Amino acid sequence: MSKQKKFYLLLLSTFLGLFCLNFKSTTVVARTSFTMGILENDKPYSYKNGQNWQGFSIELAHQLEEVTDTKINFQAYSSQEKMQIALKNGQIDFILGDKANFSKSYQSTKAFLYPKNILFTRQDAKTKKLDKMLHKKVGLLESGQQQALLKELDLKPVLFADPAELLAALEKSQISAGILSDYSYYALLKAEPTLAKAPVKATKAEENAVLHRISDPNVLASSLSLITHNHPKVNETLTKGINELRSTEKIAELSQKYFTKDLTLN
């Protein structure tokens, strides 16, 4: 073999070696990309601030990006039902939800957030005790996480798009009570103070519309975790990330920021 041919072969070998080294390096540092399902107008979890998403779920995802070296995109849905269908069909990789609402084919991280629930009715309601509501209809929001809890209490969940629709159904006795997270409940009372206390010169209708909170130890907190479907590797990555964020109190800090209390304690 001539010296010239040896030179070209050596040059080609060097080029191929550098190419493979560069390709390998690119493959190693490439970041995995996940898509998280979120809900539209679901304060304080996910909502638009101008053109940007904001909320507990959004910041949690950004912190997960840092500790797991992943890129997390968002896909918004108008209801829990639509989001869960997308999760089952593989259109998204994970959501924030209550594992009690899902079958065994779904995987989840360990629960890390425990928002409280409030069961309520109107002052003019015939029944104001939970033990008298067996098999009765109870309203919740389409964004709510209380379906499994209500079924466990032998109550019939009825979904509503917003609190106004739920209250209208309660007034017409189409449902016996409503259930909201305590955050949503107190946000409703803040927006409509007459639902908490009737005006000084209230009409009978205004007095009847005041909400009555039903106190019962069976109305427990929801247990929220990250839910995946037939994606053990995704669940493994998310579990490691959540465990790291829990150990550094990052989730507790986010809870204080968006709920003004630490909901990481069961």
KEFIRO-54623 format. One record per residue (C-alpha): residue number from 1; residue in three letters; x, y, z. Coordinates in nm, 2 decimals. Example, Ala and Ser with C-alpha at 12.3 -4.5 7.8 and 13.67 -1.06 7.14 Angstrom:
! KEFIRO-54623
{pt 1, 'ALA', {1.23, -0.45, 0.78}}
{pt 2, 'SER', {1.37, -0.11, 0.71}}
***
This chain:
! KEFIRO-54623
{pt 1, 'MET', {0.00, 0.00, 0.00}}
{pt 2, 'SER', {0.14, 0.34, -0.09}}
{pt 3, 'LYS', {0.22, 0.61, 0.16}}
{pt 4, 'GLN', {-0.05, 0.83, 0.00}}
{pt 5, 'LYS', {-0.32, 0.56, 0.05}}
{pt 6, 'LYS', {-0.21, 0.50, 0.41}}
{pt 7, 'PHE', {-0.24, 0.88, 0.47}}
{pt 8, 'TYR', {-0.59, 0.89, 0.33}}
{pt 9, 'LEU', {-0.70, 0.59, 0.53}}
{pt 10, 'LEU', {-0.56, 0.74, 0.85}}
{pt 11, 'LEU', {-0.73, 1.07, 0.77}}
{pt 12, 'LEU', {-1.07, 0.89, 0.71}}
{pt 13, 'SER', {-1.03, 0.69, 1.03}}
{pt 14, 'THR', {-0.96, 1.00, 1.23}}
{pt 15, 'PHE', {-1.26, 1.17, 1.08}}
{pt 16, 'LEU', {-1.49, 0.88, 1.16}}
{pt 17, 'GLY', {-1.36, 0.86, 1.51}}
{pt 18, 'LEU', {-1.43, 1.22, 1.57}}
{pt 19, 'PHE', {-1.78, 1.19, 1.42}}
{pt 20, 'CYS', {-1.87, 0.89, 1.64}}
{pt 21, 'LEU', {-1.73, 1.07, 1.95}}
{pt 22, 'ASN', {-1.94, 1.38, 1.87}}
{pt 23, 'PHE', {-2.25, 1.16, 1.80}}
{pt 24, 'LYS', {-2.21, 0.97, 2.13}}
{pt 25, 'SER', {-2.16, 1.30, 2.32}}
{pt 26, 'THR', {-2.48, 1.44, 2.17}}
{pt 27, 'THR', {-2.68, 1.13, 2.26}}
{pt 28, 'VAL', {-2.57, 1.14, 2.62}}
{pt 29, 'VAL', {-2.65, 1.50, 2.69}}
{pt 30, 'ALA', {-2.99, 1.50, 2.51}}
{pt 31, 'ARG', {-3.27, 1.58, 2.76}}
{pt 32, 'THR', {-3.58, 1.36, 2.78}}
{pt 33, 'SER', {-3.90, 1.55, 2.71}}
{pt 34, 'PHE', {-4.23, 1.48, 2.89}}
{pt 35, 'THR', {-4.57, 1.64, 2.85}}
{pt 36, 'MET', {-4.78, 1.73, 3.16}}
{pt 37, 'GLY', {-5.15, 1.76, 3.14}}
{pt 38, 'ILE', {-5.29, 2.06, 3.32}}
{pt 39, 'LEU', {-5.63, 2.22, 3.35}}
{pt 40, 'GLU', {-5.74, 2.56, 3.22}}
{pt 41, 'ASN', {-5.84, 2.82, 3.48}}
{pt 42, 'ASP', {-5.76, 2.60, 3.77}}
{pt 43, 'LYS', {-5.63, 2.83, 4.04}}
{pt 44, 'PRO', {-5.40, 2.79, 4.22}}
{pt 45, 'TYR', {-5.27, 2.48, 4.02}}
{pt 46, 'SER', {-5.26, 2.62, 3.66}}
{pt 47, 'TYR', {-5.39, 2.94, 3.51}}
{pt 48, 'LYS', {-5.28, 3.19, 3.25}}
{pt 49, 'ASN', {-5.09, 3.51, 3.35}}
{pt 50, 'GLY', {-5.09, 3.70, 3.01}}
{pt 51, 'GLN', {-4.95, 3.44, 2.77}}
{pt 52, 'ASN', {-4.77, 3.24, 3.03}}
{pt 53, 'TRP', {-4.88, 2.95, 3.25}}
{pt 54, 'GLN', {-4.86, 3.00, 3.62}}
{pt 55, 'GLY', {-4.95, 2.81, 3.94}}
{pt 56, 'PHE', {-4.85, 2.53, 4.17}}
{pt 57, 'SER', {-4.84, 2.26, 3.90}}
{pt 58, 'ILE', {-4.64, 2.48, 3.66}}
{pt 59, 'GLU', {-4.37, 2.57, 3.92}}
{pt 60, 'LEU', {-4.36, 2.21, 4.04}}
{pt 61, 'ALA', {-4.29, 2.10, 3.68}}
{pt 62, 'HIS', {-4.01, 2.35, 3.64}}
{pt 63, 'GLN', {-3.85, 2.23, 3.96}}
{pt 64, 'LEU', {-3.88, 1.87, 3.83}}
{pt 65, 'GLU', {-3.70, 1.98, 3.51}}
{pt 66, 'GLU', {-3.40, 2.08, 3.72}}
{pt 67, 'VAL', {-3.37, 1.78, 3.94}}
{pt 68, 'THR', {-3.44, 1.52, 3.67}}
{pt 69, 'ASP', {-3.27, 1.69, 3.37}}
{pt 70, 'THR', {-3.58, 1.67, 3.16}}
{pt 71, 'LYS', {-3.78, 1.92, 2.95}}
{pt 72, 'ILE', {-4.15, 1.93, 3.05}}
{pt 73, 'ASN', {-4.41, 2.07, 2.81}}
{pt 74, 'PHE', {-4.77, 2.15, 2.90}}
{pt 75, 'GLN', {-5.10, 2.06, 2.74}}
{pt 76, 'ALA', {-5.42, 2.22, 2.88}}
{pt 77, 'TYR', {-5.76, 2.07, 2.90}}
{pt 78, 'SER', {-6.10, 2.20, 3.01}}
{pt 79, 'SER', {-6.19, 1.91, 3.24}}
{pt 80, 'GLN', {-6.05, 1.62, 3.44}}
{pt 81, 'GLU', {-6.23, 1.38, 3.22}}
{pt 82, 'LYS', {-6.08, 1.50, 2.90}}
{pt 83, 'MET', {-5.73, 1.52, 3.06}}
{pt 84, 'GLN', {-5.76, 1.16, 3.19}}
{pt 85, 'ILE', {-5.87, 1.03, 2.85}}
{pt 86, 'ALA', {-5.56, 1.20, 2.70}}
{pt 87, 'LEU', {-5.34, 1.04, 2.96}}
{pt 88, 'LYS', {-5.49, 0.69, 2.89}}
{pt 89, 'ASN', {-5.44, 0.74, 2.51}}
{pt 90, 'GLY', {-5.08, 0.84, 2.55}}
{pt 91, 'GLN', {-5.12, 1.20, 2.43}}
{pt 92, 'ILE', {-4.96, 1.32, 2.76}}
{pt 93, 'ASP', {-4.72, 1.16, 2.99}}
{pt 94, 'PHE', {-4.84, 1.25, 3.34}}
{pt 95, 'ILE', {-5.08, 1.47, 3.54}}
{pt 96, 'LEU', {-5.13, 1.58, 3.90}}
{pt 97, 'GLY', {-5.42, 1.38, 4.04}}
{pt 98, 'ASP', {-5.57, 1.16, 4.32}}
{pt 99, 'LYS', {-5.47, 0.79, 4.26}}
{pt 100, 'ALA', {-5.79, 0.68, 4.42}}
{pt 101, 'ASN', {-5.97, 0.80, 4.10}}
{pt 102, 'PHE', {-5.77, 0.57, 3.88}}
{pt 103, 'SER', {-5.75, 0.19, 3.81}}
{pt 104, 'LYS', {-5.45, -0.03, 3.88}}
{pt 105, 'SER', {-5.32, 0.02, 3.52}}
{pt 106, 'TYR', {-5.20, 0.36, 3.63}}
{pt 107, 'GLN', {-4.88, 0.43, 3.82}}
{pt 108, 'SER', {-4.82, 0.71, 4.06}}
{pt 109, 'THR', {-4.55, 0.87, 4.27}}
{pt 110, 'LYS', {-4.60, 0.87, 4.65}}
{pt 111, 'ALA', {-4.87, 1.13, 4.75}}
{pt 112, 'PHE', {-4.71, 1.46, 4.84}}
{pt 113, 'LEU', {-5.00, 1.71, 4.86}}
{pt 114, 'TYR', {-5.32, 1.68, 5.08}}
{pt 115, 'PRO', {-5.57, 1.96, 5.00}}
{pt 116, 'LYS', {-5.87, 1.97, 5.23}}
{pt 117, 'ASN', {-6.23, 1.94, 5.11}}
{pt 118, 'ILE', {-6.54, 2.12, 5.23}}
{pt 119, 'LEU', {-6.89, 1.97, 5.19}}
{pt 120, 'PHE', {-7.17, 2.23, 5.20}}
{pt 121, 'THR', {-7.53, 2.30, 5.13}}
{pt 122, 'ARG', {-7.78, 2.59, 5.17}}
{pt 123, 'GLN', {-7.94, 2.72, 5.48}}
{pt 124, 'ASP', {-8.28, 2.61, 5.34}}
{pt 125, 'ALA', {-8.17, 2.26, 5.27}}
{pt 126, 'LYS', {-8.38, 1.97, 5.41}}
{pt 127, 'THR', {-8.07, 1.77, 5.50}}
{pt 128, 'LYS', {-7.76, 1.92, 5.66}}
{pt 129, 'LYS', {-7.59, 1.60, 5.79}}
{pt 130, 'LEU', {-7.37, 1.37, 5.59}}
{pt 131, 'ASP', {-7.52, 1.05, 5.75}}
{pt 132, 'LYS', {-7.86, 1.16, 5.61}}
{pt 133, 'MET', {-7.73, 1.20, 5.25}}
{pt 134, 'LEU', {-7.68, 0.83, 5.17}}
{pt 135, 'HIS', {-7.71, 0.78, 4.79}}
{pt 136, 'LYS', {-7.78, 1.15, 4.74}}
{pt 137, 'LYS', {-7.63, 1.36, 4.46}}
{pt 138, 'VAL', {-7.34, 1.59, 4.54}}
{pt 139, 'GLY', {-7.20, 1.85, 4.30}}
{pt 140, 'LEU', {-6.83, 1.90, 4.23}}
{pt 141, 'LEU', {-6.63, 2.09, 3.97}}
{pt 142, 'GLU', {-6.51, 1.93, 3.65}}
{pt 143, 'SER', {-6.16, 2.02, 3.77}}
{pt 144, 'GLY', {-6.23, 1.85, 4.11}}
{pt 145, 'GLN', {-6.05, 1.55, 4.26}}
{pt 146, 'GLN', {-6.33, 1.43, 4.49}}
{pt 147, 'GLN', {-6.50, 1.16, 4.27}}
{pt 148, 'ALA', {-6.35, 0.86, 4.45}}
{pt 149, 'LEU', {-6.41, 1.02, 4.79}}
{pt 150, 'LEU', {-6.78, 1.08, 4.72}}
{pt 151, 'LYS', {-6.83, 0.72, 4.59}}
{pt 152, 'GLU', {-6.66, 0.58, 4.90}}
{pt 153, 'LEU', {-6.92, 0.77, 5.11}}
{pt 154, 'ASP', {-7.21, 0.62, 4.90}}
{pt 155, 'LEU', {-7.28, 0.96, 4.74}}
{pt 156, 'LYS', {-7.34, 1.03, 4.37}}
{pt 157, 'PRO', {-7.10, 1.27, 4.21}}
{pt 158, 'VAL', {-7.24, 1.52, 3.96}}
{pt 159, 'LEU', {-7.00, 1.74, 3.76}}
{pt 160, 'PHE', {-7.04, 2.11, 3.70}}
{pt 161, 'ALA', {-6.83, 2.35, 3.48}}
{pt 162, 'ASP', {-6.81, 2.62, 3.75}}
{pt 163, 'PRO', {-6.93, 2.72, 4.10}}
{pt 164, 'ALA', {-7.22, 2.92, 3.95}}
{pt 165, 'GLU', {-7.37, 2.62, 3.78}}
{pt 166, 'LEU', {-7.32, 2.41, 4.10}}
{pt 167, 'LEU', {-7.50, 2.68, 4.32}}
{pt 168, 'ALA', {-7.78, 2.70, 4.07}}
{pt 169, 'ALA', {-7.84, 2.32, 4.09}}
{pt 170, 'LEU', {-7.82, 2.34, 4.47}}
{pt 171, 'GLU', {-8.09, 2.61, 4.47}}
{pt 172, 'LYS', {-8.32, 2.40, 4.25}}
{pt 173, 'SER', {-8.26, 2.10, 4.47}}
{pt 174, 'GLN', {-8.11, 1.90, 4.18}}
{pt 175, 'ILE', {-7.83, 1.81, 4.42}}
{pt 176, 'SER', {-7.83, 1.78, 4.79}}
{pt 177, 'ALA', {-7.49, 1.94, 4.86}}
{pt 178, 'GLY', {-7.17, 2.05, 4.69}}
{pt 179, 'ILE', {-6.80, 1.98, 4.76}}
{pt 180, 'LEU', {-6.50, 2.20, 4.69}}
{pt 181, 'SER', {-6.14, 2.22, 4.80}}
{pt 182, 'ASP', {-6.11, 2.46, 5.09}}
{pt 183, 'TYR', {-5.92, 2.69, 4.86}}
{pt 184, 'SER', {-6.20, 2.71, 4.60}}
{pt 185, 'TYR', {-6.47, 2.73, 4.88}}
{pt 186, 'TYR', {-6.31, 3.03, 5.05}}
{pt 187, 'ALA', {-6.23, 3.19, 4.71}}
{pt 188, 'LEU', {-6.61, 3.16, 4.63}}
{pt 189, 'LEU', {-6.71, 3.32, 4.97}}
{pt 190, 'LYS', {-6.46, 3.60, 4.91}}
{pt 191, 'ALA', {-6.60, 3.67, 4.57}}
{pt 192, 'GLU', {-6.96, 3.65, 4.69}}
{pt 193, 'PRO', {-6.97, 3.76, 5.06}}
{pt 194, 'THR', {-7.35, 3.72, 5.09}}
{pt 195, 'LEU', {-7.30, 3.34, 5.06}}
{pt 196, 'ALA', {-7.11, 3.35, 5.39}}
{pt 197, 'LYS', {-7.34, 3.60, 5.57}}
{pt 198, 'ALA', {-7.67, 3.75, 5.47}}
{pt 199, 'PRO', {-7.69, 4.13, 5.44}}
{pt 200, 'VAL', {-7.84, 4.32, 5.73}}
{pt 201, 'LYS', {-8.17, 4.38, 5.55}}
{pt 202, 'ALA', {-8.17, 4.04, 5.37}}
{pt 203, 'THR', {-8.46, 3.90, 5.18}}
{pt 204, 'LYS', {-8.58, 3.55, 5.26}}
{pt 205, 'ALA', {-8.41, 3.43, 4.94}}
{pt 206, 'GLU', {-8.08, 3.59, 5.05}}
{pt 207, 'GLU', {-8.10, 3.42, 5.39}}
{pt 208, 'ASN', {-8.18, 3.08, 5.22}}
{pt 209, 'ALA', {-7.88, 3.12, 4.99}}
{pt 210, 'VAL', {-7.62, 3.14, 5.27}}
{pt 211, 'LEU', {-7.40, 2.83, 5.26}}
{pt 212, 'HIS', {-7.40, 2.59, 5.55}}
{pt 213, 'ARG', {-7.07, 2.40, 5.60}}
{pt 214, 'ILE', {-7.12, 2.03, 5.68}}
{pt 215, 'SER', {-6.86, 1.93, 5.93}}
{pt 216, 'ASP', {-6.78, 1.55, 5.93}}
{pt 217, 'PRO', {-6.45, 1.36, 5.98}}
{pt 218, 'ASN', {-6.54, 1.15, 5.68}}
{pt 219, 'VAL', {-6.48, 1.44, 5.44}}
{pt 220, 'LEU', {-6.11, 1.38, 5.42}}
{pt 221, 'ALA', {-5.83, 1.54, 5.24}}
{pt 222, 'SER', {-5.75, 1.45, 4.88}}
{pt 223, 'SER', {-5.41, 1.28, 4.83}}
{pt 224, 'LEU', {-5.24, 1.42, 4.52}}
{pt 225, 'SER', {-4.95, 1.26, 4.33}}
{pt 226, 'LEU', {-4.81, 1.25, 3.98}}
{pt 227, 'ILE', {-5.01, 0.99, 3.77}}
{pt 228, 'THR', {-4.88, 0.80, 3.47}}
{pt 229, 'HIS', {-5.03, 0.53, 3.25}}
{pt 230, 'ASN', {-4.83, 0.23, 3.13}}
{pt 231, 'HIS', {-4.51, 0.44, 3.16}}
{pt 232, 'PRO', {-4.30, 0.28, 3.44}}
{pt 233, 'LYS', {-3.98, 0.46, 3.32}}
{pt 234, 'VAL', {-4.16, 0.80, 3.34}}
{pt 235, 'ASN', {-4.30, 0.71, 3.68}}
{pt 236, 'GLU', {-3.95, 0.61, 3.80}}
{pt 237, 'THR', {-3.80, 0.94, 3.68}}
{pt 238, 'LEU', {-4.09, 1.15, 3.84}}
{pt 239, 'THR', {-4.07, 0.95, 4.16}}
{pt 240, 'LYS', {-3.69, 1.03, 4.20}}
{pt 241, 'GLY', {-3.76, 1.39, 4.13}}
{pt 242, 'ILE', {-4.05, 1.42, 4.38}}
{pt 243, 'ASN', {-3.85, 1.24, 4.65}}
{pt 244, 'GLU', {-3.56, 1.49, 4.60}}
{pt 245, 'LEU', {-3.80, 1.79, 4.61}}
{pt 246, 'ARG', {-3.96, 1.66, 4.92}}
{pt 247, 'SER', {-3.63, 1.61, 5.10}}
{pt 248, 'THR', {-3.53, 1.97, 5.03}}
{pt 249, 'GLU', {-3.87, 2.12, 5.14}}
{pt 250, 'LYS', {-3.93, 2.26, 4.79}}
{pt 251, 'ILE', {-4.28, 2.13, 4.77}}
{pt 252, 'ALA', {-4.37, 2.27, 5.11}}
{pt 253, 'GLU', {-4.24, 2.61, 5.00}}
{pt 254, 'LEU', {-4.46, 2.59, 4.68}}
{pt 255, 'SER', {-4.76, 2.50, 4.89}}
{pt 256, 'GLN', {-4.70, 2.80, 5.12}}
{pt 257, 'LYS', {-4.67, 3.02, 4.81}}
{pt 258, 'TYR', {-4.99, 2.91, 4.64}}
{pt 259, 'PHE', {-5.21, 2.78, 4.93}}
{pt 260, 'THR', {-5.08, 3.00, 5.21}}
{pt 261, 'LYS', {-5.03, 2.68, 5.41}}
{pt 262, 'ASP', {-4.83, 2.36, 5.41}}
{pt 263, 'LEU', {-5.04, 2.09, 5.25}}
{pt 264, 'THR', {-4.76, 1.84, 5.23}}
{pt 265, 'LEU', {-4.86, 1.71, 5.58}}
{pt 266, 'ASN', {-5.13, 1.44, 5.58}}
***
